[in-house]
């Protein structure tokens, strides 16, 4: 059956992203807009 890999992780991985990566993701999330209309979702990037 399915094995749950998130329960026991022998190594603790520390992620250290670059500042540019974090800035890119934050700016992208600020520019993304999701509009709902009659059970439909429309995604728009506001650039």
N, C-alpha and C positions, 0 to 999 in steps of 0.2 A: 504494500500500500504506500501511500504518499508519506514521505519523510519530511518532517518539519526541520528545516536547517537553521532557522532563527533561534531555536531554543538553546542549543548548545553550540557555542562558537569558541573553539579552543584558543584562538588568537583574537586579541582586541586590536582592531585596525583603527588607527588614528588618521583621519583625512585632513590634509592641510592644503586647501585650494588656494590658488593664486588670487590676489586682490582683483585682478582684471576679470577673472571668472565670476567672482561674487558680484562685482559691479554689473557685468553683462546680464546675469540672471535677475538681479534686482530691477534693472532698467527695463528688461523684457516684461517682467511681471507688472510693472507700472503701466506699460504701454498696451497690455492685453486687456480687451474689454469683451465680456460675454453678455449678449443680449438674449433674453428669452421671449419668444412670441408664439403663443398657441402651441405649447409643448415642443417647440423647436428651439434649438440653441444656435446662435450665430456668433462666431468669434471674429473680432476685428483687431488689427494692430493699429494703434494710433501713433503714427510717426509724423 
